[in-house]
Amino acid sequence: MNISLKYARRKTSTTRVGNLSIGSDFPIRIQTMANTSTNDIEASVSQALLCQQAGAELFRFTTQGMREVESLQQIHTQLNSAMPLVADIHFRSDVADAAAQVVEKVRINPGNYAADPVAMRERFVHLLDICKAHHTAIRIGVNHGSLSKRIMEQYGDTPEGMVASCMEFLRIAVEQQFMDIVLSIKASNTRIMVDTVRLLVQTMDAENMHFPIHLGVTEAGEGEDGRIKSAVGIGALLAEGIGDTIRVSLSEQPEAEIPVAQALVDYFADPDSPRYDESNIICFDEVKHSIFYYTNVADWNLFQLHAAAEIGRLLWQFNVKRVDLLNPNFMTDQLEVLAQNILQAAGIARFKTEFVSCPGCGRTMFNLQQTVADIKNAMSQNARFFMRKYPKIAVMGCIVNGPGEMADADYGYVGAGRDRVSLYRGKECVLKNIPQEQAVEQLINLIRSDMQL
C-alpha cells in the first residue's frame, strides 16, 4: 500500500503576539527558550539576539517571581522589540498578571495555576482582563505529568485529562471573548504527545474552536536521539497539517534548536522540498507490519529528520513493527541503526538506554549539558552490568517539571537546588538533596544494584 504525501494545513484563527501573527494564514513560526538566568540581563539579551539571528521568531524566559518580571522588563527594553518575548509562568498567578504587562505573551500551565475551580476561574479571568488591556497573548500550555490533582482524580494522567485541563481554560477565554490564544500539549512520550494533540483538535472542532497549536516534544534529549525524537512527534502532526508554531526542545544551547525546527518546517511547507520529489517512495506492508521508505537526500542530518518525520505519522496508525530505509548515499548499517532509533523514539521498541532530558532554563542550577554527557559516559562504561536491559533515564533541571514529567522513566536525576540533586526510581525519590558531584556515581550505583537483583 503506497502512502500519500499530500499536505494541507489545518485552518485556524489568527493570534497576535506583538507584531507577529500566528495561524494558518501565516508561516509556521519557530521559537525557543533561554537557558540563561532571567536575572542575568546581559547574558539573556545576548542569547536572545543570537537566537534571533539564527531564525527564532519568539523567545521565552522562565519567570519564577517578581524579580524575574523586573528583569524581563529590562531585557525587553534592551531588545527594543527585536522579537516578541514570552514569560513562562508556574504556580504564581500574581507573577502572570505582572508579566502580562511587560511582554507580548505569557505561558501558563493549568496544572499548577490554581487548584480550586472557583479560584482558578477568578484568577484566570483577572489575567484575561490584564491581557486585553495590554494586548498580550496567552499560551495555555499543558504538560504530561503536571496535571492538577482535581483533573488527575477525574481522568488520571491521560490524553483525556490533558485535553480536559486545556479546554477548561480555553472555554473561559472564549466566554470572556479573549481570542489571542495559542495552545500546547507536550509530553516526552511521542505517542502521548501526538495522540493528545489530535484529541485536542477534535475536541476544539466539535465546539467550533480553531485556535493555533504550538508543537513540541518536551525533554527530547540531545544529539541525534533528541532530533529524531522531536522529528517523530512534531513531524507526525505537521504531516497532518497540524501546527502553527514549533519548538524543538534539545538539551543543548537554544540556538542549536533553530535549524532543526526550520528543517522540519521547510520539509512540509515548502513545495520544492525533497518530500514532494516523485522519486520519494513510502509504502506499508500490511502482512509484515513494515514500512519501506526511499529517498535520495544526500545530507545525513536532513535525511534523519525527513525519515523520522515522514514515518512518525504512520508508526502507531498501522501498528508498525519494522522500518526499512533505503538511500543510496549511506551504508546499510547506518540505515539499520536509524530505523532502530526511529522505532525507539516512537516507543515501539528499545534497542539502547533511552535518555529523557530537558533543555534547561533559568531554573536549572547545574550544568545540564555536561551532566547528560557524564551520565551517558558512565552508563557506557558500566554497560556490562546491564545485560541488554535498557533503562529509561530522565535528567531534569529542576523540581518544577522534574518528577511529574519524567513519570514514565525508570530512573530520574532531578535538580533540587543549587548543586543539589535528588534521585528517583520511577516516581519514588530514593536519595534526596545529595551533592551534585556525587550524584552521577550514586545514580549508576542505584541502577547497577537494581539490575543485579
C-alpha positions as CSV (number, residue, x, y, z in Angstrom):
1,M,0.0,0.0,0.0
2,N,1.5,3.3,-1.1
3,I,1.2,6.2,1.3
4,S,0.1,9.7,0.1
5,L,2.4,12.6,0.6
6,K,-0.3,15.2,0.3
7,Y,-0.2,18.1,2.7
8,A,-3.0,20.5,3.7
9,R,-2.6,23.0,6.6
10,R,-5.3,22.9,9.2
11,K,-7.3,26.1,9.1
12,T,-7.0,28.2,12.3
13,S,-7.9,31.6,13.6
14,T,-5.1,34.2,13.9
15,T,-3.4,35.0,17.2
16,R,-1.4,38.2,17.5
17,V,1.8,38.2,19.6
18,G,3.1,41.7,19.4
19,N,3.9,42.3,15.8
20,L,3.8,38.6,14.9
21,S,0.8,36.8,13.6
22,I,0.4,33.0,14.3
23,G,-2.1,30.9,12.5
24,S,-2.8,29.1,9.2
25,D,-2.7,32.3,7.1
26,F,0.9,32.8,8.1
27,P,4.2,30.7,8.0
28,I,4.8,28.2,10.8
29,R,6.6,30.2,13.5
30,I,9.8,29.0,15.1
31,Q,10.6,29.7,18.7
32,T,13.0,28.7,21.5
33,M,13.7,29.4,25.2
34,A,16.6,31.0,27.1
35,N,18.7,28.8,29.4
36,T,20.3,31.8,31.0
37,S,19.2,33.2,34.3
38,T,16.5,35.7,33.6
39,N,18.1,37.9,36.2
40,D,21.4,38.0,34.2
41,I,20.3,40.8,31.9
42,E,23.4,41.0,29.7
43,A,23.6,37.2,29.1
44,S,19.8,37.0,28.4
45,V,19.8,39.8,25.9
46,S,22.9,38.4,24.2
47,Q,21.3,34.9,23.9
48,A,18.0,36.3,22.6
49,L,19.8,38.2,19.9
50,L,21.9,35.2,19.0
51,C,18.8,33.1,18.6
52,Q,17.0,35.8,16.6
53,Q,20.0,35.8,14.2
54,A,19.6,32.0,13.9
55,G,16.0,32.4,12.9
56,A,13.9,32.4,16.1
57,E,10.7,34.5,15.9
58,L,9.7,34.2,19.6
59,F,11.8,33.9,22.7
60,R,10.7,32.6,26.1
61,F,12.1,33.3,29.6
62,T,11.4,31.5,32.8
63,T,9.7,33.9,35.2
64,Q,9.5,32.5,38.7
65,G,8.8,35.7,40.7
66,M,8.5,39.4,40.7
67,R,12.3,39.9,40.5
68,E,12.3,38.0,37.2
69,V,9.4,40.2,35.9
70,E,11.5,43.3,36.7
71,S,14.5,41.7,34.8
72,L,12.3,40.7,31.9
73,Q,11.2,44.3,31.6
74,Q,14.8,45.4,31.3
75,I,15.5,42.7,28.8
76,H,12.5,43.8,26.8
77,T,13.7,47.4,26.8
78,Q,17.2,46.5,25.7
79,L,16.0,44.2,22.9
80,N,13.8,47.1,21.7
81,S,11.1,44.9,20.1
82,A,13.7,42.8,18.3
83,M,11.2,39.9,18.6
84,P,8.2,39.1,20.8
85,L,9.1,37.8,24.3
86,V,7.2,35.1,26.3
87,A,7.1,34.8,30.1
88,D,7.0,31.2,31.3
89,I,4.9,31.1,34.5
90,H,4.5,28.3,37.0
91,F,2.4,28.4,40.2
92,R,2.0,32.1,40.8
93,S,-0.9,33.9,39.2
94,D,0.3,37.3,40.5
95,V,3.5,36.8,38.5
96,A,1.5,36.1,35.4
97,D,-0.5,39.3,36.0
98,A,2.7,41.3,36.3
99,A,4.5,39.7,33.3
100,A,1.4,40.3,31.1
101,Q,2.1,44.0,31.4
102,V,5.7,43.6,30.3
103,V,5.9,41.2,27.4
104,E,3.9,40.2,24.4
105,K,2.8,36.7,25.6
106,V,2.6,34.7,28.8
107,R,2.5,31.0,29.1
108,I,0.5,29.5,31.9
109,N,0.3,25.8,32.9
110,P,-3.3,24.9,34.0
111,G,-1.9,22.1,36.1
112,N,-0.4,24.4,38.6
113,Y,-2.3,27.6,38.1
114,A,-4.9,27.1,40.8
115,A,-6.4,24.1,42.5
116,D,-9.9,25.2,43.4
117,P,-12.1,25.7,40.2
118,V,-13.8,28.8,41.6
119,A,-10.4,30.4,42.5
120,M,-8.9,29.2,39.2
121,R,-11.7,30.9,37.2
122,E,-11.4,34.2,39.2
123,R,-7.7,34.4,38.8
124,F,-7.7,33.5,35.1
125,V,-10.4,36.0,34.3
126,H,-8.4,38.6,36.1
127,L,-5.4,37.7,33.9
128,L,-7.5,37.9,30.8
129,D,-8.6,41.4,31.7
130,I,-5.0,42.5,32.0
131,C,-4.0,40.8,28.7
132,K,-6.9,42.6,27.0
133,A,-5.8,45.9,28.3
134,H,-2.1,45.4,27.3
135,H,-2.8,43.4,24.0
136,T,-0.9,40.4,25.5
137,A,-1.4,36.9,24.1
138,I,-1.6,33.8,26.2
139,R,-0.3,30.3,25.7
140,I,-2.3,27.7,27.5
141,G,0.4,25.1,27.9
142,V,-0.4,21.6,29.4
143,N,2.4,19.2,30.1
144,H,2.0,15.5,30.7
145,G,2.8,14.7,34.3
146,S,1.8,18.1,35.6
147,L,-1.9,18.0,35.7
148,S,-3.8,19.3,38.7
149,K,-4.9,17.0,41.5
150,R,-8.5,17.6,40.6
151,I,-8.0,16.6,36.9
152,M,-5.9,13.7,37.9
153,E,-8.6,12.3,40.3
154,Q,-11.1,12.5,37.5
155,Y,-9.1,11.4,34.4
156,G,-5.8,10.2,35.6
157,D,-2.6,11.2,33.7
158,T,-4.2,10.6,30.3
159,P,-4.7,12.3,27.0
160,E,-8.3,12.9,28.0
161,G,-7.2,14.6,31.2
162,M,-4.7,16.8,29.4
163,V,-7.3,17.9,26.9
164,A,-9.9,18.5,29.7
165,S,-7.4,20.7,31.5
166,C,-6.7,22.7,28.4
167,M,-10.3,23.1,27.4
168,E,-11.4,24.2,30.8
169,F,-9.2,27.3,30.4
170,L,-10.0,27.7,26.7
171,R,-13.7,27.8,27.3
172,I,-13.3,30.5,29.9
173,A,-11.2,32.6,27.5
174,V,-13.8,32.2,24.7
175,E,-16.6,33.1,27.1
176,Q,-14.7,36.2,28.0
177,Q,-14.2,37.0,24.3
178,F,-10.4,36.7,24.6
179,M,-9.1,35.2,21.3
180,D,-5.3,35.8,21.3
181,I,-4.7,32.2,22.4
182,V,-2.1,29.6,21.4
183,L,-2.4,26.0,22.8
184,S,0.2,23.5,23.5
185,I,0.1,20.0,24.9
186,K,3.5,18.4,25.4
187,A,5.0,15.1,26.6
188,S,8.4,13.4,26.4
189,N,6.5,10.3,25.2
190,T,5.9,11.0,21.5
191,R,2.8,8.8,21.2
192,I,1.1,10.5,24.1
193,M,2.0,13.9,22.6
194,V,0.7,13.1,19.2
195,D,-2.5,11.3,20.4
196,T,-3.3,14.2,22.8
197,V,-2.8,16.9,20.2
198,R,-5.0,15.1,17.8
199,L,-7.7,14.7,20.5
200,L,-7.4,18.4,21.4
201,V,-8.0,19.4,17.7
202,Q,-11.0,17.0,17.5
203,T,-12.4,18.5,20.7
204,M,-12.0,22.1,19.5
205,D,-13.5,21.3,16.2
206,A,-16.6,19.9,17.9
207,E,-17.0,23.2,19.7
208,N,-16.2,25.3,16.6
209,M,-12.9,26.5,18.0
210,H,-9.9,26.6,15.7
211,F,-7.0,28.2,17.7
212,P,-3.4,27.8,16.6
213,I,-1.3,25.0,18.0
214,H,2.2,25.1,19.3
215,L,4.1,21.8,18.8
216,G,6.9,20.3,20.8
217,V,8.2,17.0,22.3
218,T,9.3,18.1,25.7
219,E,12.6,16.7,27.3
220,A,13.5,15.2,23.9
221,G,17.2,15.0,24.9
222,E,20.2,15.9,22.8
223,G,22.3,14.9,19.7
224,E,20.8,12.6,17.1
225,D,18.4,11.0,19.5
226,G,16.9,14.3,20.5
227,R,16.5,15.4,16.9
228,I,15.0,12.1,15.8
229,K,12.5,12.0,18.7
230,S,11.4,15.6,18.0
231,A,11.0,14.8,14.3
232,V,8.9,11.7,15.0
233,G,6.5,13.7,17.2
234,I,6.4,17.1,15.6
235,G,6.6,15.6,12.1
236,A,3.7,13.2,12.7
237,L,1.5,16.3,13.3
238,L,2.9,18.6,10.7
239,A,2.3,15.9,8.1
240,E,-1.4,16.1,9.1
241,G,-1.4,19.9,8.7
242,I,-1.4,20.5,12.5
243,G,1.0,23.0,13.9
244,D,1.4,26.8,13.7
245,T,4.5,27.3,15.8
246,I,7.1,24.8,17.0
247,R,9.9,24.4,19.3
248,V,12.5,21.6,19.2
249,S,13.5,21.1,22.8
250,L,17.1,19.9,23.0
251,S,19.5,19.7,25.9
252,E,21.8,22.0,24.0
253,Q,22.2,25.7,23.5
254,P,18.9,27.2,22.3
255,E,20.4,28.4,19.1
256,A,21.1,24.8,18.1
257,E,17.3,24.1,18.1
258,I,16.5,26.6,15.4
259,P,18.0,24.9,12.3
260,V,16.3,21.6,13.3
261,A,12.9,23.3,13.6
262,Q,13.5,25.1,10.3
263,A,14.3,21.9,8.5
264,L,11.1,20.3,9.7
265,V,9.0,23.3,8.7
266,D,10.7,23.5,5.3
267,Y,10.2,19.8,4.7
268,F,6.4,20.1,4.9
269,A,5.6,23.7,4.0
270,D,8.0,24.2,1.0
271,P,6.5,22.8,-2.3
272,D,10.1,22.4,-3.5
273,S,11.3,20.3,-0.6
274,P,12.5,16.7,-1.1
275,R,9.2,15.5,0.3
276,Y,7.4,16.3,-3.0
277,D,10.1,14.8,-5.3
278,E,8.3,12.0,-7.2
279,S,11.3,9.7,-6.6
280,N,10.4,9.5,-2.9
281,I,8.6,6.3,-2.0
282,I,6.9,5.3,1.2
283,C,4.7,2.2,1.5
284,F,3.3,-0.2,4.1
285,D,3.4,-4.0,4.0
286,E,0.2,-5.0,5.8
287,V,1.3,-8.6,6.3
288,K,4.7,-7.8,7.8
289,H,3.6,-4.6,9.5
290,S,6.6,-3.0,7.9
291,I,7.1,0.5,6.4
292,F,9.5,1.0,3.4
293,Y,10.9,4.5,2.9
294,Y,13.1,5.5,0.0
295,T,14.7,8.9,-0.8
296,N,18.0,10.0,-2.2
297,V,18.6,13.0,0.1
298,A,22.4,13.2,0.4
299,D,22.7,15.2,3.7
300,W,22.7,12.7,6.6
301,N,21.3,15.2,9.1
302,L,18.4,16.1,6.8
303,F,17.8,12.5,5.9
304,Q,17.4,11.6,9.6
305,L,14.9,14.3,10.2
306,H,12.9,13.6,7.0
307,A,12.8,9.8,7.6
308,A,11.7,10.3,11.2
309,A,9.1,12.9,10.4
310,E,7.7,11.0,7.4
311,I,7.4,7.7,9.2
312,G,6.3,9.2,12.5
313,R,2.7,9.8,11.4
314,L,2.4,6.1,10.3
315,L,4.0,4.2,13.2
316,W,1.0,3.9,15.5
317,Q,-1.6,4.2,12.8
318,F,-0.5,0.9,11.2
319,N,0.9,-0.9,14.2
320,V,4.3,-0.8,12.6
321,K,6.9,-3.4,13.9
322,R,9.7,-2.8,11.4
323,V,11.1,0.1,9.4
324,D,13.1,-0.4,6.2
325,L,15.1,2.6,5.0
326,L,16.8,2.8,1.6
327,N,19.1,5.7,0.5
328,P,21.9,5.1,-2.0
329,N,24.1,7.7,-0.3
330,F,24.5,5.8,3.0
331,M,25.7,2.4,4.3
332,T,23.3,-0.3,5.2
333,D,24.4,-0.4,8.8
334,Q,23.8,3.4,9.1
335,L,20.2,2.9,7.8
336,E,19.5,0.0,10.1
337,V,20.6,2.0,13.2
338,L,18.5,5.0,12.1
339,A,15.5,2.7,11.7
340,Q,16.0,1.3,15.2
341,N,16.3,4.9,16.6
342,I,13.1,5.9,14.9
343,L,11.2,2.9,16.4
344,Q,12.7,3.7,19.8
345,A,11.8,7.4,19.6
346,A,8.2,6.2,19.0
347,G,8.2,3.9,22.0
348,I,7.7,0.8,19.8
349,A,10.9,-0.9,20.8
350,R,14.0,-0.2,22.8
351,F,17.5,-1.0,21.4
352,K,19.6,1.0,23.9
353,T,19.4,3.1,27.0
354,E,17.0,5.9,26.5
355,F,17.6,9.4,27.9
356,V,14.9,12.0,28.6
357,S,16.4,15.4,29.4
358,C,15.1,18.9,29.5
359,P,16.6,21.7,27.5
360,G,17.4,23.7,30.7
361,C,16.2,27.2,31.5
362,G,16.8,29.9,34.1
363,R,15.6,27.5,36.8
364,T,18.4,24.9,36.2
365,M,21.0,25.1,38.9
366,F,23.7,22.8,37.5
367,N,25.4,22.2,34.1
368,L,22.7,20.2,32.4
369,Q,24.5,19.5,29.2
370,Q,27.7,18.3,30.9
371,T,25.6,16.2,33.3
372,V,23.8,14.4,30.4
373,A,27.2,13.7,28.9
374,D,28.6,12.5,32.2
375,I,25.7,10.1,32.7
376,K,25.9,8.7,29.2
377,N,29.6,8.2,29.6
378,A,29.1,6.4,32.9
379,M,26.4,4.2,31.5
380,S,28.7,3.3,28.6
381,Q,31.5,2.3,31.0
382,N,29.1,0.2,33.0
383,A,27.3,-1.4,30.1
384,R,28.5,-5.0,31.0
385,F,26.3,-4.8,34.2
386,F,23.1,-4.2,32.3
387,M,23.0,-7.3,30.1
388,R,20.8,-5.8,27.4
389,K,18.4,-4.3,30.0
390,Y,18.0,-0.8,28.6
391,P,16.6,1.6,31.3
392,K,15.0,4.9,30.6
393,I,16.8,7.7,32.4
394,A,15.5,11.2,32.9
395,V,17.7,14.2,33.6
396,M,15.7,17.1,34.7
397,G,16.9,20.6,35.6
398,C,14.5,21.5,38.4
399,I,11.7,20.3,40.6
400,V,9.1,22.3,38.7
401,N,8.9,20.0,35.7
402,G,11.0,17.1,37.0
403,P,9.1,14.5,39.0
404,G,5.9,14.8,37.1
405,E,7.1,15.0,33.5
406,M,9.6,12.1,33.9
407,A,6.9,9.9,35.3
408,D,7.4,7.1,32.8
409,A,11.2,7.0,33.2
410,D,12.8,4.1,35.1
411,Y,15.3,6.5,36.9
412,G,15.4,10.2,37.4
413,Y,18.2,12.7,38.1
414,V,16.4,15.9,39.2
415,G,17.8,19.3,40.3
416,A,16.7,20.0,43.9
417,G,18.6,23.3,44.5
418,R,21.9,24.9,43.6
419,D,24.3,22.0,43.0
420,R,21.9,19.6,44.8
421,V,20.2,16.6,43.2
422,S,17.5,14.1,44.1
423,L,17.5,10.6,42.5
424,Y,14.3,8.7,41.7
425,R,13.4,5.2,40.9
426,G,10.3,5.6,38.9
427,K,8.1,8.0,40.8
428,E,9.8,7.3,44.2
429,C,12.5,9.7,45.5
430,V,15.2,7.4,46.9
431,L,18.0,9.9,47.5
432,K,17.2,13.5,48.3
433,N,19.3,16.6,48.1
434,I,22.6,14.9,47.6
435,P,25.7,16.9,46.4
436,Q,25.8,17.2,42.6
437,E,29.4,16.0,42.5
438,Q,28.3,12.6,44.0
439,A,25.0,12.3,42.1
440,V,26.2,10.6,38.8
441,E,28.1,7.9,40.7
442,Q,25.1,7.4,43.0
443,L,22.7,7.1,40.1
444,I,24.9,4.5,38.4
445,N,25.2,2.5,41.7
446,L,21.4,2.6,42.1
447,I,20.9,1.2,38.5
448,R,23.6,-1.4,38.9
449,S,22.1,-2.6,42.2
450,D,18.6,-2.9,40.7
451,M,19.9,-4.7,37.6
452,Q,21.7,-7.3,39.7
453,L,18.6,-8.2,41.8
